[in-house]
Every structure is written in C-alpha cells, then in structure tokens.
Amino acid sequence: MIVRKTEEKDMDAVCAIYEDASAYFRKNGIPQWQNGYPNRESLAADMAKESSYVLEDNGTVIATACLLAERDPNYSYIENGQWLDDEDYVVIHRIAIASAYKGNGSAGLLVEEAEKIAYEKGYHSLRADTHDLNLSMQRFLTKHGFVPCGRVYVKDHAPRIGFQKKL
C-alpha cells in the first residue's frame, strides 16, 4: 500500500469513499457528513492546497484524508479543556476508509503520512476532530496516540471533540 497525493483521476473514487462513509454514519445514527459534505468541491479545494492524499492498494484507492500543514481557524477557540500547546501542527481532516478495508490498519498509514509532513515542516504535533457519536474515530485517534483536548466547533457551528497528538 502506498500513500500519495490525490490526482484528478482519483476524484470519483474519493467521492465514492465519502458517500460510503456518509452511509455508514447515517446507518449508525451519527449526524456527521449528512448534508452533502464532503463533496467534489471540498476535495478540489483540498487538492488545490496540495493537502489531499489517498491510500492505494494494488492500484485501487481505498482511503483518503486531508493532511493540512496550517492552523485551522476552527481550533482557535476550545472549551472544556485546552490544547496541549499552541505550536504549529498538521491537521487531519476528512479521513475516510472504504468499508471493505476498515479494520485492517490502513488508516494508520495516513496518520504516519501526517507525521512525516509535520516532521518535514518542523512541527511537533497533529490535530484532528470528530463528532461525539463517532466512537470508531475516537477509538482510532486514541489508538494512534491522540488525546481528547476539549470542544471545538466546525464551520456550521457543529460541536466536535478536538484531539491532539504530540510527536
């Protein structure tokens, strides 16, 4: 398996993974990604910033994430806790795995890529956020060394749990 930047040819596969994740959330009563986001436009914006990555297995795109080496304005305010530090970080957004590949450890490769980007930039932490009901993502983040830091709010003012990992 290899992690690489998303290319134009990957857009349909990535959007299918988004739709798969949205269906999983809907089935499990998680009101995340139920309003048409993420979508082709958000993917194109990630690609324009060169922050969209895919995980490929034998030529098949099986996972995706936005790995962005810039401060997220939604993380400037945190309540019921605090970030581990105020240093620069790489943020992991829109991480999603095709259903057939969940649970095989492949998502960890995207975290490893985020760590590589952080090290290249001289950063010493990663941040991410997830919905309160997205227990599988919370377990994933904790398994990979992230700690919950408090409540953040995303663009639509929806509350999320903010996580950080020190490298």
C-alpha atoms as an extended CHARMM CRD file, in Angstrom:
* protein
*
       167  EXT
         1         1  MET       CA              0.0000000000        0.0000000000        0.0000000000  PROA      1               0.0000000000
         2         2  ILE       CA              1.1870000000        3.4840000000       -0.7950000000  PROA      2               0.0000000000
         3         3  VAL       CA              0.1320000000        6.9450000000        0.3170000000  PROA      3               0.0000000000
         4         4  ARG       CA              0.2780000000        9.6360000000       -2.3480000000  PROA      4               0.0000000000
         5         5  LYS       CA             -1.2530000000       12.9650000000       -3.2230000000  PROA      5               0.0000000000
         6         6  THR       CA             -4.6930000000       12.8110000000       -4.7850000000  PROA      6               0.0000000000
         7         7  GLU       CA             -4.7860000000       13.2160000000       -8.5580000000  PROA      7               0.0000000000
         8         8  GLU       CA             -7.6460000000       14.2180000000      -10.8720000000  PROA      8               0.0000000000
         9         9  LYS       CA             -8.1310000000       10.5660000000      -11.8350000000  PROA      9               0.0000000000
        10        10  ASP       CA             -8.8890000000        9.7380000000       -8.1630000000  PROA      10              0.0000000000
        11        11  MET       CA            -11.8090000000       12.1220000000       -7.7050000000  PROA      11              0.0000000000
        12        12  ASP       CA            -14.5960000000        9.6160000000       -8.4080000000  PROA      12              0.0000000000
        13        13  ALA       CA            -13.0260000000        7.0200000000       -6.1080000000  PROA      13              0.0000000000
        14        14  VAL       CA            -12.5610000000        9.5430000000       -3.2950000000  PROA      14              0.0000000000
        15        15  CYS       CA            -16.1390000000       10.8340000000       -3.6580000000  PROA      15              0.0000000000
        16        16  ALA       CA            -17.3810000000        7.2250000000       -3.5320000000  PROA      16              0.0000000000
        17        17  ILE       CA            -15.4610000000        6.7560000000       -0.2660000000  PROA      17              0.0000000000
        18        18  TYR       CA            -17.0860000000        9.9420000000        1.0900000000  PROA      18              0.0000000000
        19        19  GLU       CA            -20.5250000000        8.6040000000        0.1340000000  PROA      19              0.0000000000
        20        20  ASP       CA            -19.7010000000        5.2380000000        1.7280000000  PROA      20              0.0000000000
        21        21  ALA       CA            -18.6830000000        6.9810000000        4.9590000000  PROA      21              0.0000000000
        22        22  SER       CA            -21.8290000000        9.1330000000        4.9120000000  PROA      22              0.0000000000
        23        23  ALA       CA            -23.9690000000        5.9960000000        4.5760000000  PROA      23              0.0000000000
        24        24  TYR       CA            -22.0750000000        4.3520000000        7.4550000000  PROA      24              0.0000000000
        25        25  PHE       CA            -22.6970000000        7.3940000000        9.6570000000  PROA      25              0.0000000000
        26        26  ARG       CA            -26.3870000000        7.5010000000        8.7110000000  PROA      26              0.0000000000
        27        27  LYS       CA            -26.7880000000        3.7710000000        9.4380000000  PROA      27              0.0000000000
        28        28  ASN       CA            -25.1330000000        4.2190000000       12.8370000000  PROA      28              0.0000000000
        29        29  GLY       CA            -27.0970000000        7.3170000000       13.8630000000  PROA      29              0.0000000000
        30        30  ILE       CA            -24.1630000000        9.7160000000       13.5230000000  PROA      30              0.0000000000
        31        31  PRO       CA            -25.3110000000       13.0680000000       12.0880000000  PROA      31              0.0000000000
        32        32  GLN       CA            -21.9260000000       13.7600000000       10.5030000000  PROA      32              0.0000000000
        33        33  TRP       CA            -21.4170000000       14.2220000000        6.7500000000  PROA      33              0.0000000000
        34        34  GLN       CA            -25.1720000000       14.1560000000        6.1190000000  PROA      34              0.0000000000
        35        35  ASN       CA            -25.5100000000       17.4740000000        4.2880000000  PROA      35              0.0000000000
        36        36  GLY       CA            -23.6190000000       16.7380000000        1.0700000000  PROA      36              0.0000000000
        37        37  TYR       CA            -20.2190000000       17.4560000000        2.6140000000  PROA      37              0.0000000000
        38        38  PRO       CA            -17.5270000000       16.4570000000        1.9470000000  PROA      38              0.0000000000
        39        39  ASN       CA            -18.0010000000       16.5440000000       -1.7960000000  PROA      39              0.0000000000
        40        40  ARG       CA            -16.2470000000       17.0940000000       -5.1040000000  PROA      40              0.0000000000
        41        41  GLU       CA            -15.8610000000       20.8320000000       -4.3780000000  PROA      41              0.0000000000
        42        42  SER       CA            -14.2440000000       20.3180000000       -0.9690000000  PROA      42              0.0000000000
        43        43  LEU       CA            -11.9980000000       17.6560000000       -2.4980000000  PROA      43              0.0000000000
        44        44  ALA       CA            -10.9700000000       20.0360000000       -5.2970000000  PROA      44              0.0000000000
        45        45  ALA       CA            -10.1650000000       22.7110000000       -2.6900000000  PROA      45              0.0000000000
        46        46  ASP       CA             -8.0110000000       20.2130000000       -0.7640000000  PROA      46              0.0000000000
        47        47  MET       CA             -6.2600000000       19.2300000000       -3.9850000000  PROA      47              0.0000000000
        48        48  ALA       CA             -5.6260000000       22.8880000000       -4.8560000000  PROA      48              0.0000000000
        49        49  LYS       CA             -3.8540000000       23.2650000000       -1.4890000000  PROA      49              0.0000000000
        50        50  GLU       CA             -1.9570000000       20.0290000000       -2.2340000000  PROA      50              0.0000000000
        51        51  SER       CA             -3.3100000000       18.6100000000        1.0190000000  PROA      51              0.0000000000
        52        52  SER       CA             -5.4660000000       15.7460000000       -0.2810000000  PROA      52              0.0000000000
        53        53  TYR       CA             -3.9800000000       12.2630000000       -0.0300000000  PROA      53              0.0000000000
        54        54  VAL       CA             -5.1180000000        8.7760000000       -0.9550000000  PROA      54              0.0000000000
        55        55  LEU       CA             -4.0630000000        5.3540000000        0.1740000000  PROA      55              0.0000000000
        56        56  GLU       CA             -3.7740000000        2.9930000000       -2.7540000000  PROA      56              0.0000000000
        57        57  ASP       CA             -3.7030000000       -0.7900000000       -2.6220000000  PROA      57              0.0000000000
        58        58  ASN       CA             -2.7150000000       -2.5460000000       -5.8640000000  PROA      58              0.0000000000
        59        59  GLY       CA             -3.9990000000        0.3730000000       -7.9450000000  PROA      59              0.0000000000
        60        60  THR       CA             -7.2570000000        0.8080000000       -6.0030000000  PROA      60              0.0000000000
        61        61  VAL       CA             -7.9170000000        3.9100000000       -3.9200000000  PROA      61              0.0000000000
        62        62  ILE       CA             -9.0670000000        2.5850000000       -0.5480000000  PROA      62              0.0000000000
        63        63  ALA       CA             -8.7790000000        5.6210000000        1.7520000000  PROA      63              0.0000000000
        64        64  THR       CA             -8.4540000000        9.3730000000        1.7430000000  PROA      64              0.0000000000
        65        65  ALA       CA             -7.5640000000       12.2390000000        4.0560000000  PROA      65              0.0000000000
        66        66  CYS       CA             -6.8090000000       15.9340000000        4.0100000000  PROA      66              0.0000000000
        67        67  LEU       CA             -3.4320000000       16.4490000000        5.6890000000  PROA      67              0.0000000000
        68        68  LEU       CA             -3.0510000000       20.1910000000        6.0140000000  PROA      68              0.0000000000
        69        69  ALA       CA              0.0390000000       21.8860000000        7.4400000000  PROA      69              0.0000000000
        70        70  GLU       CA             -1.6730000000       25.0620000000        8.5580000000  PROA      70              0.0000000000
        71        71  ARG       CA             -3.6350000000       26.2580000000       11.5520000000  PROA      71              0.0000000000
        72        72  ASP       CA             -7.3420000000       25.5290000000       11.4480000000  PROA      72              0.0000000000
        73        73  PRO       CA             -9.3150000000       28.6630000000       12.3910000000  PROA      73              0.0000000000
        74        74  ASN       CA            -11.9520000000       26.4120000000       13.9690000000  PROA      74              0.0000000000
        75        75  TYR       CA             -9.3430000000       25.3340000000       16.5120000000  PROA      75              0.0000000000
        76        76  SER       CA             -8.5580000000       28.8510000000       17.7490000000  PROA      76              0.0000000000
        77        77  TYR       CA            -11.3260000000       28.5210000000       20.3490000000  PROA      77              0.0000000000
        78        78  ILE       CA            -11.5980000000       25.4360000000       22.5430000000  PROA      78              0.0000000000
        79        79  GLU       CA            -13.8370000000       24.9770000000       25.5500000000  PROA      79              0.0000000000
        80        80  ASN       CA            -14.0000000000       22.4530000000       28.3840000000  PROA      80              0.0000000000
        81        81  GLY       CA            -10.2810000000       21.8390000000       28.0200000000  PROA      81              0.0000000000
        82        82  GLN       CA             -7.2140000000       23.1270000000       26.2300000000  PROA      82              0.0000000000
        83        83  TRP       CA             -4.7780000000       22.1550000000       23.5180000000  PROA      83              0.0000000000
        84        84  LEU       CA             -1.5390000000       20.5100000000       24.6320000000  PROA      84              0.0000000000
        85        85  ASP       CA              0.3730000000       23.5020000000       23.2430000000  PROA      85              0.0000000000
        86        86  ASP       CA             -0.0210000000       26.4220000000       20.8710000000  PROA      86              0.0000000000
        87        87  GLU       CA              2.6690000000       25.3890000000       18.3840000000  PROA      87              0.0000000000
        88        88  ASP       CA              2.0790000000       24.8280000000       14.6680000000  PROA      88              0.0000000000
        89        89  TYR       CA              0.5980000000       21.4650000000       13.6930000000  PROA      89              0.0000000000
        90        90  VAL       CA             -0.6590000000       19.3240000000       10.8430000000  PROA      90              0.0000000000
        91        91  VAL       CA             -4.4080000000       18.8250000000       10.9090000000  PROA      91              0.0000000000
        92        92  ILE       CA             -6.0920000000       15.6410000000        9.7220000000  PROA      92              0.0000000000
        93        93  HSD       CA             -9.4960000000       16.2530000000        8.1560000000  PROA      93              0.0000000000
        94        94  ARG       CA            -11.9170000000       14.1620000000        6.1040000000  PROA      94              0.0000000000
        95        95  ILE       CA            -10.2070000000       10.8530000000        6.7770000000  PROA      95              0.0000000000
        96        96  ALA       CA            -12.3020000000        8.0350000000        5.3580000000  PROA      96              0.0000000000
        97        97  ILE       CA            -11.7120000000        4.3840000000        4.5390000000  PROA      97              0.0000000000
        98        98  ALA       CA            -13.6430000000        2.2660000000        2.0410000000  PROA      98              0.0000000000
        99        99  SER       CA            -15.8620000000       -0.1500000000        4.0040000000  PROA      99              0.0000000000
       100       100  ALA       CA            -14.1600000000       -3.2430000000        2.6100000000  PROA      100             0.0000000000
       101       101  TYR       CA            -10.8380000000       -2.0570000000        4.0640000000  PROA      101             0.0000000000
       102       102  LYS       CA            -11.9360000000       -0.8920000000        7.5170000000  PROA      102             0.0000000000
       103       103  GLY       CA            -10.1640000000       -2.5060000000       10.4190000000  PROA      103             0.0000000000
       104       104  ASN       CA             -7.0720000000       -3.6510000000        8.5240000000  PROA      104             0.0000000000
       105       105  GLY       CA             -4.7820000000       -0.9100000000        9.8460000000  PROA      105             0.0000000000
       106       106  SER       CA             -4.6740000000        1.0230000000        6.5940000000  PROA      106             0.0000000000
       107       107  ALA       CA             -5.8840000000        4.2930000000        8.1330000000  PROA      107             0.0000000000
       108       108  GLY       CA             -2.7980000000        4.2930000000       10.3380000000  PROA      108             0.0000000000
       109       109  LEU       CA             -0.7150000000        4.8100000000        7.2080000000  PROA      109             0.0000000000
       110       110  LEU       CA             -2.4460000000        8.1660000000        6.7000000000  PROA      110             0.0000000000
       111       111  VAL       CA             -1.5330000000        9.1890000000       10.2550000000  PROA      111             0.0000000000
       112       112  GLU       CA              2.0670000000        8.1740000000        9.5190000000  PROA      112             0.0000000000
       113       113  GLU       CA              1.9920000000       10.4010000000        6.4220000000  PROA      113             0.0000000000
       114       114  ALA       CA              0.6840000000       13.3020000000        8.5270000000  PROA      114             0.0000000000
       115       115  GLU       CA              3.5840000000       12.7190000000       10.9340000000  PROA      115             0.0000000000
       116       116  LYS       CA              6.0680000000       12.8120000000        8.0320000000  PROA      116             0.0000000000
       117       117  ILE       CA              4.6060000000       16.1090000000        6.8160000000  PROA      117             0.0000000000
       118       118  ALA       CA              4.8450000000       17.5250000000       10.3510000000  PROA      118             0.0000000000
       119       119  TYR       CA              8.4760000000       16.4680000000       10.7060000000  PROA      119             0.0000000000
       120       120  GLU       CA              9.3350000000       17.9780000000        7.3100000000  PROA      120             0.0000000000
       121       121  LYS       CA              7.8040000000       21.2900000000        8.4340000000  PROA      121             0.0000000000
       122       122  GLY       CA              9.4880000000       21.1690000000       11.8350000000  PROA      122             0.0000000000
       123       123  TYR       CA              6.1350000000       20.7790000000       13.5960000000  PROA      123             0.0000000000
       124       124  HSD       CA              5.7120000000       18.6220000000       16.6780000000  PROA      124             0.0000000000
       125       125  SER       CA              2.0250000000       17.7810000000       16.7570000000  PROA      125             0.0000000000
       126       126  LEU       CA             -1.0650000000       16.7040000000       14.8720000000  PROA      126             0.0000000000
       127       127  ARG       CA             -4.6620000000       17.7570000000       15.4850000000  PROA      127             0.0000000000
       128       128  ALA       CA             -8.0000000000       16.3140000000       14.4260000000  PROA      128             0.0000000000
       129       129  ASP       CA            -11.6310000000       16.4880000000       15.4720000000  PROA      129             0.0000000000
       130       130  THR       CA            -14.6070000000       14.1800000000       15.3740000000  PROA      130             0.0000000000
       131       131  HSD       CA            -18.2800000000       14.0050000000       16.2720000000  PROA      131             0.0000000000
       132       132  ASP       CA            -19.2540000000       12.9370000000       19.7930000000  PROA      132             0.0000000000
       133       133  LEU       CA            -21.0830000000        9.9080000000       18.3780000000  PROA      133             0.0000000000
       134       134  ASN       CA            -18.2640000000        8.8170000000       16.0660000000  PROA      134             0.0000000000
       135       135  LEU       CA            -16.8700000000        6.3190000000       18.5580000000  PROA      135             0.0000000000
       136       136  SER       CA            -14.8790000000        4.3850000000       15.9560000000  PROA      136             0.0000000000
       137       137  MET       CA            -12.9250000000        7.5400000000       15.0310000000  PROA      137             0.0000000000
       138       138  GLN       CA            -12.4200000000        8.3670000000       18.7030000000  PROA      138             0.0000000000
       139       139  ARG       CA            -11.0060000000        4.8670000000       19.2800000000  PROA      139             0.0000000000
       140       140  PHE       CA             -8.8230000000        5.1880000000       16.1720000000  PROA      140             0.0000000000
       141       141  LEU       CA             -7.3720000000        8.5200000000       17.2720000000  PROA      141             0.0000000000
       142       142  THR       CA             -6.7290000000        7.2980000000       20.8140000000  PROA      142             0.0000000000
       143       143  LYS       CA             -5.0780000000        4.1260000000       19.4830000000  PROA      143             0.0000000000
       144       144  HSD       CA             -2.7290000000        6.3080000000       17.4380000000  PROA      144             0.0000000000
       145       145  GLY       CA             -1.6390000000        8.4710000000       20.3630000000  PROA      145             0.0000000000
       146       146  PHE       CA             -4.1120000000       11.3520000000       20.1700000000  PROA      146             0.0000000000
       147       147  VAL       CA             -5.6740000000       12.7010000000       23.3370000000  PROA      147             0.0000000000
       148       148  PRO       CA             -9.0180000000       14.4980000000       23.6180000000  PROA      148             0.0000000000
       149       149  CYS       CA             -8.4120000000       18.1580000000       24.4810000000  PROA      149             0.0000000000
       150       150  GLY       CA            -11.8630000000       19.7800000000       24.5770000000  PROA      150             0.0000000000
       151       151  ARG       CA            -14.7620000000       21.0360000000       22.4970000000  PROA      151             0.0000000000
       152       152  VAL       CA            -14.2420000000       22.8030000000       19.1680000000  PROA      152             0.0000000000
       153       153  TYR       CA            -16.8150000000       23.9910000000       16.6530000000  PROA      153             0.0000000000
       154       154  VAL       CA            -16.5910000000       23.4680000000       12.8990000000  PROA      154             0.0000000000
       155       155  LYS       CA            -17.8050000000       25.8290000000       10.1720000000  PROA      155             0.0000000000
       156       156  ASP       CA            -21.5080000000       25.0930000000       10.6360000000  PROA      156             0.0000000000
       157       157  HSD       CA            -21.0510000000       25.6260000000       14.4150000000  PROA      157             0.0000000000
       158       158  ALA       CA            -21.4330000000       21.9030000000       14.9940000000  PROA      158             0.0000000000
       159       159  PRO       CA            -19.5920000000       20.7380000000       18.1210000000  PROA      159             0.0000000000
       160       160  ARG       CA            -16.6880000000       18.3170000000       17.8000000000  PROA      160             0.0000000000
       161       161  ILE       CA            -14.1400000000       16.7540000000       20.1210000000  PROA      161             0.0000000000
       162       162  GLY       CA            -10.7110000000       18.2130000000       19.4170000000  PROA      162             0.0000000000
       163       163  PHE       CA             -7.7920000000       15.7640000000       19.5890000000  PROA      163             0.0000000000
       164       164  GLN       CA             -4.0530000000       16.3880000000       19.5730000000  PROA      164             0.0000000000
       165       165  LYS       CA             -1.0100000000       14.1620000000       19.3050000000  PROA      165             0.0000000000
       166       166  LYS       CA              2.4530000000       15.3310000000       20.3300000000  PROA      166             0.0000000000
       167       167  LEU       CA              5.2530000000       13.9620000000       18.1590000000  PROA      167             0.0000000000
